[in-house]
Amino acid sequence: MASLIDKKLPHICDTVNNTDSFRKLRGRVNGVGYSPDARLMPYLELAGFGSATLTRTFDLRYDLISALVERWRPETHTFHLPCGECTVTLEDVALQFGLPIDGDAVTGVSAIAEPAALCYSLLGTSPGDADSTFSELKFTWLKANFQHLSDNATEEELVCAARAYIMHIIGGVLMPNSNNNRVHLQYLPLLADLRRVRSYSWGSAVLSMLYRELCRTTDPDAVDIGGCLILLQSWALYRMPFLASVTHQPYVYPLVNRWSIYPGIGRSYTVPIYRLLIEQHAGEGSIWMPYRRPEIVAIIPSSAYVDSHLCRVVPRGSGTTTVWLPPVHPRSANAGGEESSRQEQERETWTALGGYARRYIAVWESRMARRPQMDMCSEFRPSVQYMQWYSTMGKPYLLGGQSTIIPPHVQRSGVYEPVADIEPDPSQMPSMTQSQSPRHNRRPSLSDRIHNRLILLIIRIWRAVTISWALHRIHIRLILLIIRILRAMTIFRARHRIHIRLILLIIRIWRAMTISWLDIAFTFG
């Protein structure tokens, strides 16, 4: 594991030293904003987007997403957690959205020679005239031209509207960029024949773009993130349900829609709180195979299930351990060849002419021959070797020092050797940057540990307050009753006025605390 980590690359975890320092990424999801016309559903189903078009957007917790990015490693494309390595898989894409994951690679051209002609041909209209040059379609233009269909719309008009709806879903929900107000025209030629659209592996395209954005945002200078963030957040909540303050949400299909039903995942926390929740509860609270719950199996259509060898290609992703094959470096296949200019590459078709992308496509087409060896786990526990590596070098310095938390199951097994007794290789230890002070290589101080425990205690108190809100109303009414009794008393009136004012002040403070209890806790914590 340690040999895979490139410590020369800048990573966000190297710049985060304590609970007071964190970065909150920005991102956008641009949902279609309207349900597809019932007449479009047969065409959307034909294209393989029938389930995906039913996706309802919901509030994204960018603090949670930022906390997950801090634990992402580009070298392994996995999150490093106290419970082991895990990541978003093709199985998640297939079951969360119902997208096809087996098929041809999603490829196209990055530059359209005649964009207006293409739009007239496949959409029936164009945002520009025949001489204009453009490479993207605005979501506002798609909505204005295809939201409302006439009662006597022809089949050709319905097909064009179905293509426009799929374009909006692709660019706004499934594969948005950080700007997220347009969709690239490169996807439109793939929608020419709706009967062939489902032959592409749209699920792998969604997953690859999410991986790319996760890798890009590990750079400390990154401020925004693209990709299918709805998938990332839903994956985290299914695998680590303790991250949601609401756990009784009903299961619906597509599975991602579970969190769009009020009240969603409940209250949002800050990045430091999510760090603590993951560190303290991921070991025992993670669910490795969430889709095997009977209530989930009952609502997933059989068409959404895929062969296990297509989705179980990551360590511990489905309750298995993996023996990895050597990594493939497509660049090496043509290292001595001449590189095309950037302008030529942009105008080449990826599948037919683009040698650079063609090498990657060849790797995808040989995926069946590169299936890793999978062994079922008898126990869903990280290995002792992983925990030793995680505690010494793998864990980001997010809590003011190295991890000293020993999972309870490891303590009970009696096979865990304390990290303090391990002599790590000095050459593999994280380099000390200017933003890191020597105290971050020591065990967290007593005050830091007390501070973290107080924050968790405040969270529990807040949850208890929200559950028993009616009890607080009774308390307020009792205090108001006491005030009326005091006002009725005529003895020592001036003195009673002081008492009443004090009680009124207490009531105002109490109400402010119940409205924003968590904010006050952060202020005084």
C-alpha positions as CSV (number, residue, x, y, z in Angstrom):
1,M,0.0,0.0,0.0
2,A,2.7,2.5,1.0
3,S,4.5,1.9,-2.3
4,L,1.5,3.1,-4.2
5,I,1.3,6.5,-2.5
6,D,3.2,9.3,-4.2
7,K,4.1,11.7,-1.4
8,K,5.5,14.2,-3.9
9,L,2.1,15.0,-5.2
10,P,0.3,17.8,-3.3
11,H,-2.7,16.5,-1.4
12,I,-5.4,18.4,0.6
13,C,-4.6,16.3,3.7
14,D,-1.1,17.7,3.9
15,T,-2.4,21.2,4.4
16,V,-5.0,20.3,7.0
17,N,-3.5,20.2,10.5
18,N,-6.3,20.6,13.0
19,T,-10.1,20.8,13.4
20,D,-10.0,24.6,12.9
21,S,-8.5,24.3,9.4
22,F,-10.6,23.0,6.6
23,R,-11.7,23.7,3.0
24,K,-15.3,23.6,1.8
25,L,-15.6,22.8,-1.9
26,R,-18.3,24.3,-4.2
27,G,-20.3,22.4,-6.7
28,R,-23.6,22.6,-8.6
29,V,-26.3,20.2,-9.7
30,N,-28.7,21.4,-12.4
31,G,-31.7,19.2,-12.4
32,V,-34.1,19.3,-15.3
33,G,-36.7,20.9,-13.1
34,Y,-39.7,19.1,-14.6
35,S,-40.9,15.5,-15.1
36,P,-40.7,14.1,-18.6
37,D,-43.9,14.0,-20.6
38,A,-45.6,10.5,-20.3
39,R,-45.2,10.2,-24.1
40,L,-41.4,10.5,-23.8
41,M,-41.1,7.5,-21.4
42,P,-41.1,4.8,-24.1
43,Y,-38.2,6.5,-25.9
44,L,-36.3,7.1,-22.6
45,E,-36.7,3.5,-21.7
46,L,-35.6,2.4,-25.1
47,A,-32.4,4.5,-24.7
48,G,-31.7,3.0,-21.2
49,F,-32.3,6.3,-19.4
50,G,-35.8,5.5,-18.1
51,S,-34.8,5.2,-14.4
52,A,-32.1,7.9,-14.6
53,T,-34.7,10.5,-15.8
54,L,-36.7,9.9,-12.7
55,T,-33.9,11.2,-10.5
56,R,-34.9,14.0,-8.2
57,T,-32.2,16.4,-7.1
58,F,-31.7,17.1,-3.4
59,D,-29.6,19.3,-1.2
60,L,-25.9,18.5,-1.4
61,R,-23.9,18.6,1.8
62,Y,-20.6,20.1,0.5
63,D,-19.1,19.8,4.0
64,L,-19.6,16.0,3.8
65,I,-18.3,15.9,0.2
66,S,-15.2,17.9,1.3
67,A,-14.5,15.6,4.2
68,L,-14.7,12.6,1.8
69,V,-12.3,14.3,-0.6
70,E,-9.7,14.6,2.2
71,R,-9.6,10.8,2.4
72,W,-9.5,10.1,-1.3
73,R,-6.2,8.9,-2.8
74,P,-5.7,9.3,-6.6
75,E,-3.1,6.5,-6.7
76,T,-5.6,3.9,-5.6
77,H,-9.0,5.6,-6.5
78,T,-10.2,4.6,-3.0
79,F,-11.2,6.3,0.2
80,H,-8.9,5.4,3.1
81,L,-11.1,4.9,6.2
82,P,-10.7,3.3,9.6
83,C,-12.8,0.3,8.3
84,G,-10.5,-0.2,5.3
85,E,-10.5,0.9,1.6
86,C,-13.7,1.5,-0.2
87,T,-14.9,3.4,-3.2
88,V,-17.9,4.0,-5.5
89,T,-18.3,1.1,-7.9
90,L,-20.1,0.3,-11.1
91,E,-22.6,-1.6,-8.9
92,D,-23.5,1.7,-7.2
93,V,-24.1,3.4,-10.5
94,A,-26.2,0.6,-11.8
95,L,-28.4,0.3,-8.7
96,Q,-28.6,4.0,-7.7
97,F,-29.5,5.2,-11.2
98,G,-30.4,2.1,-13.3
99,L,-27.8,3.0,-15.9
100,P,-26.2,0.4,-18.2
101,I,-22.6,-0.4,-17.2
102,D,-21.7,-3.0,-19.7
103,G,-21.1,-2.0,-23.3
104,D,-19.1,0.2,-25.6
105,A,-17.1,3.0,-24.2
106,V,-18.8,6.4,-24.3
107,T,-16.7,8.3,-26.9
108,G,-17.2,11.0,-29.4
109,V,-15.6,14.1,-30.9
110,S,-14.5,17.0,-28.9
111,A,-15.2,19.5,-31.7
112,I,-18.3,19.6,-33.9
113,A,-17.6,21.0,-37.4
114,E,-21.2,22.1,-38.0
115,P,-23.0,22.4,-34.7
116,A,-26.1,24.1,-36.0
117,A,-26.7,21.4,-38.6
118,L,-26.3,18.7,-35.9
119,C,-28.9,20.4,-33.7
120,Y,-31.4,20.8,-36.5
121,S,-30.9,17.2,-37.5
122,L,-31.3,15.6,-34.0
123,L,-33.2,18.3,-32.0
124,G,-35.3,20.0,-34.7
125,T,-34.0,23.4,-33.7
126,S,-30.7,25.2,-33.0
127,P,-29.6,28.0,-30.6
128,G,-27.6,29.5,-33.4
129,D,-27.8,30.0,-37.2
130,A,-26.0,27.9,-39.8
131,D,-22.9,30.0,-39.7
132,S,-22.5,30.2,-35.9
133,T,-20.0,28.2,-34.0
134,F,-20.7,26.8,-30.6
135,S,-19.9,23.6,-28.7
136,E,-22.3,23.6,-25.8
137,L,-26.1,23.9,-25.2
138,K,-27.4,26.0,-22.3
139,F,-29.8,24.2,-20.0
140,T,-32.1,27.3,-20.1
141,W,-32.4,26.9,-23.9
142,L,-33.2,23.2,-23.6
143,K,-35.9,23.8,-21.0
144,A,-37.4,26.7,-23.0
145,N,-37.7,24.7,-26.2
146,F,-38.6,21.2,-25.0
147,Q,-40.5,21.5,-21.6
148,H,-43.9,22.0,-23.2
149,L,-45.0,19.7,-26.0
150,S,-48.1,20.2,-28.1
151,D,-51.0,17.7,-27.8
152,N,-50.5,16.7,-31.4
153,A,-46.7,16.4,-31.4
154,T,-45.4,14.1,-34.0
155,E,-43.2,11.1,-33.3
156,E,-40.2,13.0,-34.7
157,E,-40.9,15.8,-32.2
158,L,-41.1,13.4,-29.3
159,V,-37.8,11.7,-30.3
160,C,-36.2,15.2,-30.4
161,A,-37.6,16.0,-27.0
162,A,-36.3,12.7,-25.6
163,R,-32.8,13.5,-26.8
164,A,-33.0,17.0,-25.3
165,Y,-34.1,15.5,-21.9
166,I,-31.2,13.0,-21.9
167,M,-28.8,15.8,-22.8
168,H,-30.0,17.8,-19.8
169,I,-29.7,14.7,-17.5
170,I,-26.2,14.0,-18.7
171,G,-24.8,17.5,-18.4
172,G,-26.8,18.6,-15.3
173,V,-26.9,15.5,-13.0
174,L,-24.8,12.6,-14.3
175,M,-21.7,14.3,-15.6
176,P,-21.8,18.0,-14.8
177,N,-18.7,20.1,-14.8
178,S,-17.9,22.7,-12.2
179,N,-19.6,25.4,-14.1
180,N,-22.7,23.3,-14.7
181,N,-24.9,25.5,-16.8
182,R,-24.3,23.9,-20.1
183,V,-23.9,20.5,-21.7
184,H,-21.3,19.7,-24.3
185,L,-22.5,18.8,-27.8
186,Q,-20.1,15.7,-27.9
187,Y,-22.9,13.6,-26.4
188,L,-25.5,14.5,-28.9
189,P,-24.3,12.3,-31.9
190,L,-24.4,9.3,-29.5
191,L,-28.2,9.9,-29.2
192,A,-28.9,9.8,-32.9
193,D,-30.2,6.2,-32.8
194,L,-32.1,5.7,-29.5
195,R,-32.1,2.0,-30.0
196,R,-28.3,2.0,-29.8
197,V,-27.9,4.4,-26.9
198,R,-28.2,1.6,-24.3
199,S,-25.3,-0.3,-26.0
200,Y,-22.9,2.2,-24.4
201,S,-21.6,1.9,-20.9
202,W,-23.0,5.2,-19.5
203,G,-22.5,4.0,-16.0
204,S,-18.7,3.7,-16.4
205,A,-18.6,7.2,-18.0
206,V,-20.4,8.6,-15.0
207,L,-18.0,6.8,-12.6
208,S,-14.9,7.8,-14.5
209,M,-15.8,11.5,-14.5
210,L,-16.5,11.3,-10.7
211,Y,-13.1,9.7,-10.2
212,R,-11.4,12.4,-12.3
213,E,-13.1,15.2,-10.2
214,L,-12.2,13.5,-6.9
215,C,-8.6,13.2,-8.0
216,R,-8.5,16.8,-9.2
217,T,-9.9,18.2,-6.0
218,T,-7.3,16.6,-3.8
219,D,-5.2,19.5,-5.0
220,P,-5.2,22.0,-2.2
221,D,-5.8,24.9,-4.6
222,A,-9.1,23.4,-6.0
223,V,-12.2,25.3,-4.9
224,D,-15.0,23.6,-6.9
225,I,-15.9,20.1,-7.8
226,G,-17.9,18.5,-10.7
227,G,-19.0,15.0,-11.4
228,C,-22.0,13.1,-10.1
229,L,-22.1,14.5,-6.6
230,I,-25.5,13.1,-6.0
231,L,-24.1,9.6,-6.5
232,L,-21.2,10.3,-4.2
233,Q,-23.3,11.7,-1.4
234,S,-25.9,8.9,-1.7
235,W,-23.2,6.3,-1.8
236,A,-21.7,7.7,1.5
237,L,-25.1,7.7,3.2
238,Y,-25.9,4.1,2.2
239,R,-22.5,2.8,3.2
240,M,-22.1,5.0,6.3
241,P,-25.7,5.7,7.5
242,F,-24.4,7.4,10.7
243,L,-23.6,10.4,8.5
244,A,-27.3,11.2,8.2
245,S,-29.2,12.5,11.2
246,V,-32.4,11.0,9.7
247,T,-32.3,7.3,9.3
248,H,-36.0,6.4,8.8
249,Q,-36.3,7.6,5.2
250,P,-38.2,5.1,3.0
251,Y,-36.5,3.2,0.2
252,V,-37.5,4.2,-3.3
253,Y,-36.2,3.5,-6.8
254,P,-34.0,4.9,-8.1
255,L,-32.2,4.4,-4.8
256,V,-30.7,7.9,-5.0
257,N,-34.2,9.4,-4.6
258,R,-34.3,8.2,-1.0
259,W,-32.7,11.4,0.1
260,S,-34.9,13.7,-1.9
261,I,-37.9,13.0,0.3
262,Y,-38.4,15.4,3.2
263,P,-36.5,15.8,5.5
264,G,-33.7,14.3,3.5
265,I,-30.6,13.5,5.5
266,G,-31.5,16.0,8.2
267,R,-29.2,18.7,9.6
268,S,-25.9,19.4,8.0
269,Y,-22.6,19.6,10.0
270,T,-19.3,21.2,9.2
271,V,-16.2,19.5,7.8
272,P,-14.6,19.0,11.3
273,I,-17.7,17.3,12.6
274,Y,-17.9,14.9,9.6
275,R,-14.2,14.1,10.1
276,L,-14.9,13.1,13.6
277,L,-18.0,11.1,12.7
278,I,-16.1,9.1,10.0
279,E,-13.1,8.5,12.3
280,Q,-15.1,7.5,15.3
281,H,-17.9,5.4,13.6
282,A,-16.7,4.1,10.3
283,G,-15.0,1.2,11.8
284,E,-18.1,-0.4,13.3
285,G,-20.9,1.6,11.5
286,S,-20.0,0.9,7.9
287,I,-22.3,-1.3,5.8
288,W,-20.3,-3.2,3.1
289,M,-23.3,-4.7,1.3
290,P,-26.2,-2.3,1.7
291,Y,-28.1,-3.4,-1.4
292,R,-28.7,-6.9,0.1
293,R,-31.3,-5.6,2.6
294,P,-34.6,-7.2,1.8
295,E,-36.5,-3.9,1.6
296,I,-34.0,-2.7,-1.0
297,V,-34.0,-6.0,-3.0
298,A,-37.8,-5.8,-3.2
299,I,-37.8,-2.5,-5.1
300,I,-34.9,-2.9,-7.5
301,P,-36.0,-4.2,-10.9
302,S,-34.2,-7.3,-12.2
303,S,-33.0,-5.3,-15.2
304,A,-30.8,-3.2,-12.9
305,Y,-28.8,-6.1,-11.6
306,V,-25.6,-6.9,-13.4
307,D,-23.1,-9.7,-13.3
308,S,-20.8,-9.6,-10.3
309,H,-17.6,-9.6,-12.3
310,L,-18.6,-6.2,-13.8
311,C,-19.0,-4.4,-10.6
312,R,-16.8,-6.1,-8.0
313,V,-13.5,-4.7,-9.1
314,V,-12.4,-2.8,-6.1
315,P,-11.1,-3.9,-2.6
316,R,-13.7,-4.6,0.0
317,G,-16.4,-3.0,-2.2
318,S,-18.7,-6.0,-2.0
319,G,-17.5,-7.9,1.0
320,T,-14.4,-9.3,-0.8
321,T,-10.7,-9.1,-0.7
322,T,-8.9,-8.4,-4.0
323,V,-5.6,-9.6,-5.5
324,W,-4.7,-6.8,-7.9
325,L,-3.3,-7.2,-11.4
326,P,-0.5,-4.9,-12.5
327,P,-1.8,-1.5,-13.5
328,V,-2.1,-0.6,-17.1
329,H,-0.4,2.5,-18.5
330,P,-1.9,3.1,-22.0
331,R,0.7,5.8,-22.6
332,S,3.5,3.3,-22.7
333,A,1.9,1.5,-25.7
334,N,2.9,4.3,-28.0
335,A,5.6,6.1,-26.1
336,G,7.9,6.4,-29.1
337,G,5.3,7.6,-31.5
338,E,4.7,11.1,-32.6
339,E,2.1,13.1,-30.7
340,S,-0.6,14.9,-32.6
341,S,-1.0,18.6,-32.1
342,R,-3.7,19.7,-29.7
343,Q,-5.9,21.1,-32.5
344,E,-5.6,17.9,-34.5
345,Q,-6.5,15.8,-31.4
346,E,-9.6,17.9,-30.8
347,R,-10.9,17.2,-34.3
348,E,-10.1,13.5,-34.4
349,T,-12.8,11.0,-33.6
350,W,-11.8,9.2,-30.4
351,T,-12.7,5.7,-31.6
352,A,-11.5,5.9,-35.2
353,L,-8.6,8.3,-35.3
354,G,-7.7,9.4,-31.8
355,G,-4.7,7.3,-31.0
356,Y,-4.4,8.7,-27.5
357,A,-8.0,7.8,-26.4
358,R,-7.9,4.6,-28.5
359,R,-5.4,3.0,-26.2
360,Y,-7.6,3.6,-23.2
361,I,-10.6,2.2,-25.1
362,A,-8.5,-0.9,-25.8
363,V,-8.0,-1.4,-22.1
364,W,-11.8,-1.1,-21.5
365,E,-12.6,-3.6,-24.2
366,S,-10.2,-6.1,-22.6
367,R,-11.9,-5.7,-19.2
368,M,-13.1,-9.3,-19.1
369,A,-9.6,-10.5,-19.3
370,R,-8.4,-8.3,-16.5
371,R,-10.9,-9.4,-13.8
372,P,-9.1,-9.4,-10.4
373,Q,-9.1,-12.5,-8.2
374,M,-11.9,-12.1,-5.6
375,D,-12.1,-14.0,-2.3
376,M,-15.1,-13.6,0.0
377,C,-14.3,-12.1,3.4
378,S,-15.2,-14.2,6.4
379,E,-15.2,-11.0,8.5
380,F,-15.7,-7.5,7.5
381,R,-12.6,-6.2,9.2
382,P,-9.5,-4.4,8.0
383,S,-6.3,-6.4,8.2
384,V,-3.8,-5.7,10.9
385,Q,-1.3,-4.6,8.2
386,Y,-3.7,-2.1,6.9
387,M,-4.5,-0.6,10.3
388,Q,-0.8,-0.3,11.0
389,W,-0.2,1.5,7.8
390,Y,-3.3,3.6,8.2
391,S,-2.4,4.7,11.7
392,T,1.2,5.6,10.8
393,M,1.2,6.9,7.2
394,G,-2.2,6.4,5.5
395,K,-4.4,8.5,7.7
396,P,-4.5,12.2,6.9
397,Y,-3.5,14.4,9.7
398,L,-7.0,15.8,10.2
399,L,-7.4,15.6,14.0
400,G,-4.3,17.2,15.2
401,G,-2.1,14.1,15.2
402,Q,-1.7,10.5,14.3
403,S,-4.6,8.1,14.9
404,T,-4.4,6.4,18.3
405,I,-7.9,4.8,18.0
406,I,-7.8,1.0,18.1
407,P,-11.0,-0.6,16.8
408,P,-12.8,-2.5,19.5
409,H,-12.9,-5.7,17.4
410,V,-9.2,-5.7,17.0
411,Q,-8.8,-5.2,20.8
412,R,-11.0,-8.2,21.4
413,S,-9.2,-10.4,18.9
414,G,-5.9,-9.9,20.7
415,V,-3.9,-9.7,17.5
416,Y,-3.4,-6.0,17.3
417,E,0.0,-4.6,18.1
418,P,0.0,-0.9,19.2
419,V,1.2,1.4,16.6
420,A,3.6,3.0,19.1
421,D,5.6,-0.2,19.1
422,I,6.1,-0.2,15.3
423,E,9.3,1.2,13.9
424,P,8.1,2.9,10.6
425,D,10.5,3.4,7.7
426,P,11.7,7.0,7.9
427,S,11.8,7.2,4.1
428,Q,8.1,6.5,3.9
429,M,7.0,8.9,6.6
430,P,5.1,12.0,5.5
431,S,7.3,15.0,4.8
432,M,6.9,17.9,7.2
433,T,5.6,21.0,5.4
434,Q,5.8,24.6,6.6
435,S,2.1,24.5,7.5
436,Q,2.7,21.5,9.8
437,S,4.2,22.0,13.2
438,P,6.0,19.2,15.2
439,R,3.1,18.8,17.6
440,H,1.1,17.1,14.8
441,N,3.4,14.1,14.9
442,R,2.5,13.6,18.5
443,R,-0.5,12.1,20.1
444,P,-3.4,14.5,20.4
445,S,-3.3,16.5,23.6
446,L,-5.8,16.0,26.3
447,S,-7.5,19.3,25.5
448,D,-7.9,18.3,21.9
449,R,-9.5,15.0,22.8
450,I,-11.8,16.7,25.3
451,H,-12.7,19.2,22.6
452,N,-13.6,16.5,20.1
453,R,-15.7,14.6,22.7
454,L,-17.5,17.8,23.7
455,I,-18.5,18.4,20.1
456,L,-19.9,14.9,19.8
457,L,-21.7,15.3,23.1
458,I,-23.3,18.5,21.8
459,I,-24.5,16.7,18.7
460,R,-26.2,14.0,20.8
461,I,-27.8,16.7,23.0
462,W,-29.0,18.5,19.9
463,R,-30.6,15.4,18.5
464,A,-32.3,14.8,21.9
465,V,-33.6,18.4,21.8
466,T,-35.1,18.0,18.3
467,I,-36.7,14.7,19.2
468,S,-38.4,16.0,22.4
469,W,-39.4,19.5,21.2
470,A,-42.8,19.2,22.7
471,L,-41.3,18.8,26.1
472,H,-39.5,22.1,25.7
473,R,-42.8,23.8,24.8
474,I,-44.2,22.5,28.1
475,H,-41.2,24.0,29.9
476,I,-41.8,27.4,28.3
477,R,-45.5,27.4,29.2
478,L,-44.6,26.6,32.8
479,I,-42.3,29.5,32.9
480,L,-44.9,31.8,31.4
481,L,-47.4,30.5,34.1
482,I,-44.9,31.4,36.8
483,I,-44.6,34.9,35.3
484,R,-48.3,35.4,35.5
485,I,-48.3,34.4,39.2
486,L,-45.5,36.8,40.0
487,R,-47.3,39.6,38.2
488,A,-50.4,38.9,40.3
489,M,-48.5,39.3,43.4
490,T,-48.6,42.9,44.8
491,I,-46.0,42.6,47.6
492,F,-42.6,43.9,46.8
493,R,-43.7,44.9,43.3
494,A,-40.3,46.5,42.4
495,R,-38.5,43.4,43.4
496,H,-40.9,41.2,41.4
497,R,-40.3,43.3,38.3
498,I,-36.7,42.5,38.5
499,H,-37.5,38.8,38.9
500,I,-39.8,38.9,35.9
501,R,-37.2,40.7,33.7
502,L,-34.7,38.1,34.6
503,I,-37.0,35.3,33.7
504,L,-37.9,36.9,30.4
505,L,-34.3,37.2,29.6
506,I,-33.8,33.5,30.4
507,I,-36.6,32.7,28.1
508,R,-35.1,34.6,25.2
509,I,-31.8,32.9,25.7
510,W,-33.4,29.5,25.9
511,R,-35.4,30.1,22.7
512,A,-32.2,31.2,20.9
513,M,-30.4,28.1,22.1
514,T,-33.1,25.8,20.9
515,I,-33.2,27.5,17.5
516,S,-29.5,27.5,16.9
517,W,-28.1,25.1,19.5
518,L,-25.4,23.7,17.3
519,D,-24.1,27.1,16.2
520,I,-23.8,28.2,19.8
521,A,-22.0,25.0,20.6
522,F,-19.4,25.7,17.9
523,T,-19.0,29.3,19.1
524,F,-18.2,28.4,22.7
525,G,-16.6,25.0,21.8
